[in-house]
Amino acid sequence: MKKTLLIALVVALALILMVGIFAYYQIKKPLNNTATLKFFEVKNGESTLQISHNLYDKKIIKSWWFFAAYTKYRKLSLLPGLYYLRSDMNIAEISSLLKTGLSQEKKITIIEGWNNNQMADYFEKNNIVGKNDFILSARFKQDYRKWLGNLSFNDGENLEGYLFPDTYRILSSSSSDEIVLKMLENFYNKTKDLNITKNNIILASIVEKEAKTLEDKKIIAGIFQNRLLANMKLESCPTVLYAMGVTKDKLSSEDIKFDSPYNTYLHVGLPPGPISNPGLESITAVLTPTKTNYYYFMSDSSGIIHYAKTLEEHNQNKIKYQ
C-alpha cells in the first residue's frame, strides 16, 4: 500500500513537473528568433479568444489556446490599440504590451501638392517629429540612394518633389530620417516603371498646383510643354508663391517681379527644382500629356479652367471669367 502511494506520488510530482516545464516553455519561449516587426491591432470589443486567434494567425505565437489560458489565469485585460510585435517575443512579453493600450503606431496623411515646409509644419503640429529635424532629413544623403533609382543627387540637395504624398502607418517612435525613407521608398515603388527624369518631376510639381482633375492636368502639362518648345515663359503663379514662401489666391503686379530663379514670370524654362511633392496623376499627366494647340489657361472663381490658343483669346477669357 505504501509502495503504491509512493509510486502515485512520484508519478504526480513528475506530471506536475512536466506541466510546469511545459508551461514555462510556452510562456518563456517565443515562436522563433525572428525579430521582424509585425503590425497588430486590437480592436474595440474583441475578446481574449479572438485576440489569441489573431496572434496565432499572424504567426506571432505558437499556441492560441495557451495564450488565452495564460491571460485568463493572470486576469489580464487586453486593451484596444495599435502595436508592433515580434515573433521572438514570448507570451509574457506580448500580453504585457497588449494590456497597456498604448498605440505604438501613428497614421499620417500627406496631401498631394504639399511642399516640404508644409509637411514639416504638419509633423510638428501633430507631435510626430520636429520641423527642423524633418527639413534636415529631407535633404539627400547616401542612405537614400537606393530609393531614387537612376536620378542623380548631390549630398544635401533638397528632396522636394520626391517625398510621395500618401497615407502612411509609422511607428510612434519613428525618426524624421525613417519617415523620409518611407516616403522615398513609396516614391520609388510608384514610379520605378515610368522612366522619369528630374525635369518630369519639376513639371509635375507645377501641374499638381495648377489643376485638380486628371483631364485638366494632362491638358495643362501639354500647354507647358508647348510653351517650353516655343521658348515662352511658363508664367505659373504657384512658382512665384513657392519662391515667396507664401499662400494667397492672387498675385499682385509686384509679386510677379519677385526676384527668384523659381519665378517663371521672370525666367524662361523650368525652375531649378520641384515646387511641391506631386501625386501619381500629375506625374502621369506630364509623361502622357494631352496634345493641343493651347498656349494659355486660366481658372474662374468656381475653379473651372478655360483654355486659349492665343494671347488675345486668353485676354478675352480674363475679361469674361474674372
C-alpha positions in Angstrom: 0.0 0.0 0.0 2.8 2.4 1.0 4.7 1.4 -2.1 1.6 2.1 -4.3 1.1 5.5 -2.7 4.8 6.3 -3.1 4.6 5.4 -6.8 1.5 7.5 -7.2 3.1 10.5 -5.5 6.2 10.2 -7.7 4.0 10.0 -10.8 2.0 13.0 -9.7 5.1 15.0 -8.9 6.5 14.0 -12.3 3.3 15.1 -14.0 3.4 18.4 -12.1 7.0 18.9 -13.1 6.2 18.1 -16.7 3.3 20.5 -16.8 5.4 23.2 -15.1 8.2 22.7 -17.6 5.7 22.7 -20.5 4.0 25.9 -19.1 7.4 27.6 -18.6 8.4 26.6 -22.2 5.1 28.0 -23.6 5.4 31.2 -21.6 9.1 32.0 -21.9 10.0 30.5 -25.3 9.0 32.7 -28.4 7.6 31.3 -31.6 11.1 31.8 -33.2 14.1 34.1 -33.1 12.9 36.4 -35.9 13.0 40.0 -34.8 10.9 41.3 -37.7 8.2 43.8 -36.6 4.6 42.8 -37.3 1.8 45.3 -37.1 -1.0 44.1 -34.8 -4.3 45.8 -33.9 -6.6 45.0 -31.0 -10.0 46.4 -31.9 -12.7 47.6 -29.6 -14.9 44.7 -28.5 -12.5 41.9 -29.3 -12.5 39.1 -26.8 -9.3 37.5 -25.5 -10.1 34.4 -27.5 -10.4 36.5 -30.7 -7.1 38.3 -29.9 -5.4 34.9 -29.3 -6.6 33.5 -32.7 -5.4 36.7 -34.4 -2.0 36.5 -32.9 -1.7 32.8 -34.0 -3.0 33.6 -37.5 -0.3 36.3 -37.8 2.3 33.8 -36.7 3.3 35.7 -33.6 2.6 33.0 -31.1 2.8 29.2 -31.0 -0.5 28.4 -29.4 -3.7 30.4 -29.3 -5.2 28.3 -26.6 -2.3 28.6 -24.3 -2.1 32.4 -24.8 -5.8 32.6 -24.0 -5.4 30.4 -20.9 -2.4 32.3 -19.7 -4.1 35.7 -19.9 -7.2 34.4 -18.2 -5.1 32.8 -15.4 -3.2 36.1 -14.9 -6.5 38.0 -15.2 -5.1 40.4 -17.8 -7.3 42.8 -19.7 -6.0 43.2 -23.3 -6.8 46.8 -24.4 -7.5 48.1 -27.9 -4.5 49.7 -29.6 -2.1 49.7 -32.4 1.0 47.6 -31.7 4.1 46.3 -33.3 5.0 42.8 -32.1 7.8 40.3 -33.0 7.7 36.5 -33.1 10.8 36.5 -30.9 8.7 37.9 -28.1 7.3 35.4 -25.6 3.8 35.2 -24.3 4.6 37.1 -21.2 6.1 40.0 -23.1 3.3 40.1 -25.7 0.5 40.1 -23.1 2.3 42.7 -21.0 2.4 45.0 -24.0 -1.2 44.4 -25.1 -2.5 45.3 -21.6 -1.1 48.9 -21.9 -3.5 50.1 -24.6 -0.6 52.4 -25.8 -0.6 52.7 -29.5 2.9 52.2 -31.0 1.8 53.5 -34.4 0.6 56.7 -35.9 -1.2 57.3 -39.2 0.0 60.3 -41.2 -1.6 61.7 -44.3 0.5 63.7 -46.7 -1.6 65.8 -49.1 -0.7 65.9 -52.8 0.9 69.2 -53.7 2.3 69.9 -50.2 5.9 71.2 -50.2 8.4 70.1 -47.7 7.8 73.1 -45.4 4.1 72.3 -45.2 5.0 68.6 -44.4 7.4 69.8 -41.7 4.6 72.1 -40.2 2.2 69.1 -40.2 4.7 66.8 -38.4 5.5 69.4 -35.7 1.8 70.3 -35.2 0.9 66.6 -34.7 3.9 65.9 -32.4 5.4 63.4 -34.8 8.9 64.9 -35.4 10.3 68.5 -35.1 10.0 70.8 -38.0 13.7 71.5 -38.3 14.5 67.8 -37.9 12.3 67.0 -40.8 13.7 69.8 -43.0 17.2 68.5 -42.4 16.2 64.9 -43.1 14.5 65.9 -46.4 17.9 66.5 -48.0 19.8 63.9 -49.9 22.2 61.6 -48.1 23.7 58.3 -49.3 21.3 56.2 -47.2 18.5 57.4 -49.5 20.3 56.4 -52.7 18.5 53.0 -53.1 15.1 54.7 -53.5 15.9 57.3 -56.1 16.6 55.0 -59.0 18.8 56.5 -61.7 18.1 60.1 -60.6 21.3 61.8 -59.5 21.6 63.9 -56.4 24.3 65.8 -54.6 24.7 65.4 -50.8 22.5 67.9 -49.1 20.3 68.5 -52.1 16.7 69.3 -51.3 14.4 66.3 -51.9 11.3 68.5 -52.6 9.2 66.6 -55.2 10.3 63.1 -54.3 8.5 62.6 -50.9 5.5 60.8 -52.2 2.1 62.1 -50.9 0.1 59.3 -49.3 -1.3 57.9 -46.1 1.3 56.1 -44.0 1.4 54.0 -40.9 4.6 54.7 -38.9 5.9 53.8 -35.5 5.3 56.4 -32.9 9.0 56.4 -32.2 9.9 57.0 -35.9 12.7 59.5 -36.6 12.5 62.1 -39.3 15.0 60.0 -41.4 12.8 56.9 -41.1 9.8 58.9 -42.3 11.7 60.3 -45.2 12.9 56.8 -46.1 9.4 55.5 -46.1 8.2 58.2 -48.4 11.1 57.8 -50.8 10.5 54.0 -50.9 6.9 54.7 -51.8 8.0 57.2 -54.5 10.3 54.5 -55.9 7.7 51.8 -55.9 5.1 54.1 -57.6 7.5 55.4 -60.3 10.1 52.7 -60.9 8.5 51.6 -64.2 7.9 55.1 -65.5 11.4 56.0 -66.6 11.1 59.5 -65.1 13.6 62.4 -65.2 14.1 65.2 -62.7 12.6 67.6 -65.2 9.4 65.4 -65.3 9.1 65.8 -61.5 9.7 69.5 -61.7 7.0 70.0 -64.3 4.6 67.5 -62.4 5.1 69.6 -59.2 3.8 72.7 -61.1 1.0 70.8 -62.8 0.0 69.5 -59.3 -0.6 73.0 -58.1 -2.4 74.2 -61.2 -5.2 71.6 -61.7 -7.3 69.1 -59.8 -8.6 66.6 -62.3 -6.5 64.2 -64.4 -8.1 65.6 -67.6 -7.1 69.2 -66.8 -3.6 68.1 -65.6 -2.9 66.4 -68.9 -4.1 69.4 -70.9 -2.0 71.8 -68.7 1.0 69.5 -68.9 0.7 69.8 -72.7 0.3 73.6 -72.6 3.5 73.9 -70.5 5.4 71.6 -72.9 4.1 73.8 -75.9 5.4 76.9 -74.1 8.8 75.3 -73.4 9.2 74.2 -77.0 8.3 77.8 -78.1 10.8 79.2 -75.7 8.0 81.0 -73.8 8.0 81.7 -70.1 5.7 79.3 -68.2 4.2 82.1 -66.2 2.9 79.8 -63.4 1.6 81.6 -60.3 2.4 78.7 -58.0 6.1 79.0 -58.8 6.1 82.6 -57.6 4.2 81.7 -54.4 6.8 79.0 -53.7 9.6 81.4 -54.3 8.0 83.9 -51.9 7.1 81.2 -49.3 3.5 82.5 -49.0 0.0 81.3 -49.8 -2.5 83.6 -51.5 -5.3 83.4 -54.1 -4.0 86.0 -56.5 -0.6 87.6 -57.3 -0.1 91.3 -57.4 2.0 93.1 -60.1 4.7 93.4 -57.5 4.7 89.7 -56.7 5.3 88.8 -60.3 8.6 90.8 -60.1 9.8 88.8 -57.1 13.5 88.0 -57.8 14.0 84.2 -57.7 15.1 81.5 -60.2 11.8 79.8 -59.3 9.8 82.8 -60.7 8.6 81.5 -64.1 7.3 85.0 -64.9 10.9 86.2 -65.0 12.8 83.2 -66.3 12.3 81.0 -69.4 12.3 77.3 -68.8 11.7 75.2 -65.8 12.6 76.3 -62.3 15.7 74.8 -60.7 13.7 72.2 -58.7 10.2 71.0 -57.9 7.8 73.4 -56.0 5.7 70.6 -54.4 5.5 66.9 -54.0 3.3 65.7 -56.8 1.0 62.7 -56.8 0.9 59.9 -59.4 -1.8 61.6 -61.5 0.4 64.7 -62.0 3.4 62.6 -62.9 1.4 60.5 -65.3 0.0 63.7 -66.9 3.5 65.0 -67.6 4.5 61.7 -69.1 1.3 61.4 -71.2 0.1 65.0 -71.9 -2.9 65.8 -74.0 -1.6 67.4 -77.3 -3.5 70.6 -78.1 -2.8 74.0 -79.8 -3.4 75.7 -76.5 -0.7 78.0 -75.0 -2.8 79.7 -72.3 -5.2 78.8 -69.5 -6.9 80.4 -66.5 -9.3 79.4 -63.7 -12.5 81.2 -63.0 -13.9 81.8 -59.5 -15.6 78.3 -59.4 -12.3 76.5 -60.4 -13.3 75.8 -64.0 -10.2 76.1 -66.3 -10.6 77.9 -69.6 -8.0 77.4 -72.4 -6.9 79.6 -75.2 -4.7 79.3 -78.3 -3.7 82.9 -78.5 -2.9 85.8 -76.1 -5.9 87.7 -77.5 -8.2 84.8 -76.8 -6.7 84.4 -73.3 -7.3 88.1 -72.5 -10.9 87.8 -73.6 -11.3 84.8 -71.2 -9.9 87.0 -68.4 -12.4 89.7 -69.1 -15.2 87.2 -69.4 -14.5 84.9 -66.5 -12.7 87.2 -64.0 
